[in-house]
Structures are given as C-alpha cells and as structure tokens.
Amino acid sequence: MTPEDQFKDATSSIGDKEGGILSNFSPKLIIGRLKHEEKAKLLLMATVVLTVAILFIIIIFIAYNSLDALKELNMWQFLTGSTWSPTTGTYGALPLILGTFLVTGGAILFALPAGLGIAIYINDVASPRVRNILKPACELFAGIPSVVYGFLGIMVLAPMLLNMFPDYMTYRGMSWLTGSLVLGVMALPTIISVSQDAMGAVPKSYMEASMAMGATKWATTRAIVIRSAISGITAATILGVGRALGETMAVLMVCGNSPNIPAPIWDVFSIVKPITAAIASGMPNVSFGSTYYSALFLLALILMAIIILVNITARRIIRNTKIKMGATERTRLERKLKGMTAHITAPLDMYKKWIITGVFCIFVFALVFMMSSLFIGTLGGLLMGILATALLLISKKVSELIGPRYTQKIVYSSFGIVVIAAMIVLVASLGIIVVKGLPTISFDFIFSAPSNSGLAGGIWPAIIGTLELMAGTAVIAFPLGVCSGVYMAEYAKDTRFVRISRQAIDALSGTPTIIFGLFGMSVFVYMFGWGYSLLGGCITLSLMVLPTIIKTTEEAIIAVPKELAEASAAMGASKWYTIAKVVLPAAMGGVITGFILSIGRAIGETAPIMFTAVVAFKMTASFALLQPIMALPYHLYFLISEVPGSTAQQYGTALVIMIMVVSLFVAASLIRRRYNKRMGW
C-alpha cells in the first residue's frame, strides 16, 4: 500500500466523524476540538514530565541513601583509599573506580577500531544482500543478555586465555583482559549500528563529487564521509562507553571480583572489581541502614555522576562538530567564549595536523610499550614502542608508494577480515550454546521445577516468571513510552522544558541497570514494604526500557512523510485525529519494532530484578503481584555462581534464554519488513 492509499484509508471517514470540511467552521465544534486537543496535549506532556521526574527521583533516592556514608566517612579518603574491605570497616573506593575505567578503556580500545571498520565495510563494500544480513546480525549481538555473555566468558573465553597465557593468568582466566574483551563484544553492535547509520546519512553527492575528481572510494570515505559523520561516530563511541561503564553481570562474572590496583597499572592480566560488580556482590548480603549499605549507594552516585559527565561531554563534542560543519550556529555565549580564547586556539589551529599526529604517535608508543613490557621487560617494551611508532610514521609514505588503488584493497580486505572474525564470534557463541544446551532440553527440563539445589529438575517456574516480567513491563512501559514519544515528535518545540526533557531521557537511557535495581530495592522493597515481588520487578524494568521506547517512537513518527499529516490537516482533520488515525498507523512498524527490542532487552536483564523480584528457587509458578518469582537470567547466574557441577543445566538455561531473545528479534525484523513493504518505503 502506497502512502497515498494509506492516507485515503485513514482520512476517508473524516467528513462523517467530524462533520465534513464546512462544519469545521462551526464555533461549537471549534471550541470542543480545542478542548479535546488541549486534553490530548496535556496528557502526552504529563508522560514526558513523569519521565523527567523519574530521573530526578532516582538521583535523589541514591543521594539520600548515600548521606550516612558521607557523614561517617571522609570523602577524600573514600575516593583515594586503596583498600576496599567493608568487613573491617575500610572503605577505599580507588580500586573500584580504577577497575571501572580500566575495563571500560580496554573494551573501547578493542571495540572502536573493530566497530568502525565493520561499519565502513557495511557502508562501502557490502552488497545489499550482505548488508541485510550484517545489520540484523548486529542487532542480534546487541540483544544477547549480559548474563549469557558472562557465561560464555567463563566457559569459553577465560579457559582460552588461560591456555594462551598460563604464566600470566592468576585466577582461572578471570582478569581485566577477559572483562574488556567481553565488554568490547557487547559494545561492538552499538558502535557498528550508530556509526553506519551516520555514514549512510552523508549525502551521496559528497562522495560522487570526490570520486569524480579521481579520489578512490577509500580516500573519499576517509576524507569526506568520516569527517561528515564524525558527530554520529562520536555518539556511537560515547554510547559504547556508556554501555561498558554500566555493565554489571558480565564484569561480575569474568573480572575476578577482587578490588585490586594492578601493578603495573597496565597489567591486563590482573583481577579487578569495577563499581558495578562491587554493588551487585555486596548488596544482597548487606544490612539495611548500615554504613556498608550507604557506601554502596555512594558508589552508585559516583557511577551515575560519571555517566552523566560522559553524556554531557558527548553532547558538547557533537555540538562543536556540528558548528564546524556548518550544521548549526553558535549561541551568543559561545561566540563570546570563542572570542576570549581566540588568542589561545588560533596558534593551535595552525599546527592542528602536527598536534594530532604527535598525540597519536605518543598513544601508539605508550600502548605498545605497556603491552610489550609485560612479556619482554622494560627495555624490550621501549624498543617495540619505538619500532611501532616508526612504522606508523612511514605508513603514509608506504601508502603513497604502493598507490591509492592497492591501499584501498589492503584496507578493505582488512575490514573484511574483521567482519568475518565478528561473524565467527557470533556464530561460535550461538553454536556452542546450541550444541551443548540441546542435549539438556527435554519435556521434564522445560515443564518441571528445579530440584537438588539446581543440579536436577527443570526451569518451568523461571520461564513463567520471565514471561510475567515481560508482560508486566509491556503493560506499564508501552503506553507511557509511546505517549512520550508522540509528544516529543509532534508537540515539542525548542523550549527549555523540551531541552531538559531530552537531556533527562538521554541520561535515563544511559543510566546503568544496577542503578535501577538499587532504586527499585530502596523504594519498592523497603519503602513500600512489598519485599521481593513481581510488581516491583515489572516497574523497575519499565523504568529501564522507557527511554528506548520513547526514542524509537519519536524516530518512527519523524520518519513518516510529512505529506500525510499535511493532507489530513488540509481536509479539516484536527492535529490529534491526524496523529491517531494517520501518523501513528504509518509509524506503527517502527514503534512496535522498538518496543519488541526493548522487551527483548528487559527479559535478559539480571541486575534490576535480582534486587527487586527474584529468588533462587520456587517449586511452583506464582502469579501474585506481591510475591517473588524465579526468572531465567537470575537462575542462570545462580547456577554459575552457587551450584558447582551444574554445567548441563547452565547450557540448557542459556539456550532457552537465547531462543526467547532470538524469537523476539526475528519478530521485530518481520514486523519492520511487513510495515515497510505495506507503506511502500
């Protein structure tokens, strides 16, 4: 169905329902319509206000629960202390803060070049058929639950690294390196997808003009496309950093869970304990109201401040890039600051190229030196660093000697190898779970309760609990998210309220899942007195997925051709009627797709529900809102951490989780394709 047909279907009854075009001029109808419009607008605005309020309420609750620690502990000693030992009353958070930055830095160091290379390959080299395979594969990567990544890290990656570096690994292959590799794979889909979308949005005329002047495709991509899409690539990087900073279950499972400061600081084989792991491991056993309890909330407050600072930095970088590209103009304050700092920035701009080259050379030297020195000592590390820097400096000259065509072949071949490696990792990950989990799957495993502490029996109560969480989250999050998205797309103007709302939604989107869990525990478990309950888990998960539903709804509505709404308005339809009968039906494919992907993420989360909803064992499925439940992600984590010898049960549980997640992603892809075909887009 073409957009014109869709419009005719949606507006064919406007004359009958609203009295025809001429009756629109009736004073009574106009007054009634204005009231109706205002009610709809106020209702939609209320959902946005609620979303903004949620962020501030979360921050207030986290800060409030941190007050005891702030009163009893010296803040400077808390931040700089090198020992974290709550059992002895020693609260030095420096090892946890360093562990967070080290693991995140290692993850981005791996994921950024690999993700950018794959994005360039998808955008420049891949055929439409290959692109249609790689894009859904990236979405599937993103949908794998973190507890499954942690499970694969323990069962596959850690033993592999232990075999590769037996003289350096100290604890069963668990290390900073293991955590960074797992987090890097988790951040990879975000970097690939957002970067490729940004590069795909660059006008084709830019590339055609460059290639018409004799430039190769790679030279055009390097000089034109990446430069034009740098704001999107920056956003992708920051989103990847946010994903890595806030990850809980994977780092809890594969980093060693010991608060150490590596010596030397770049020893990637050391075991570490990021902030999220410290909160997740400490909170289940802490006494409510104790200093330790408050110190964990203080850690959460520090983590949230880091995330917000990262988001603010990202927005600043993106805005500066848009200003340089001419996509937006400086404000009066920005122009004034520019004039005040011109005498400092002008000399730097003259030598910008040399400064960038120098910084990059220093970075490469330091990285190669640090990694090499772990194996061949300080002197060997220095020699390897000098050699790597020299190769970097002469690489441009070598590129000129072999010619642009051969350079392009080498670069694109390298990107192709990275793509193949990424697909091998995906297929191998899924393949291992299928091959080792399939023998466990049986009628009794699916439809019976666990027994013998999880070594026998099945997972039926956990399956039902997961489905209950999914349904409850959908009932709460879908209407709130869609209404907020409609308001942001159709009614929001460039006002201070809207700008604050967008920043709050972005901040809420980047808030670590462990923060939602702490908030849910303090409010629903303790303040409301619900204890661990299905209702508390559903509300907590709803808050977590709400920003994603808002953003996907807004983007889907914006993508609807403006001609549909304009034609509806020209026929006398009110704005709300046009939105409800024309715009939303046309955007429903994107709305439902975003919603399904959000629910797919929710059912795979462990951290939010382990503090609000789940218990280790239940012999029967419970449908009471104020009773605890079992859930598949937490059941898998419990088997891994508390039930030795349950390998078969672990693989079977992981396979069931993957089947549920993959089913949701397939459903989302089919719905998106069906709606796009129906709308002729």
Summary of the structure (lengths in Angstrom):
residues: 681
radius of gyration: 26.9
end to end distance: 9.7
largest distance: 88.5
contacts: 2378
relative contact order: 0.12
helix: 80%
strand: 2%
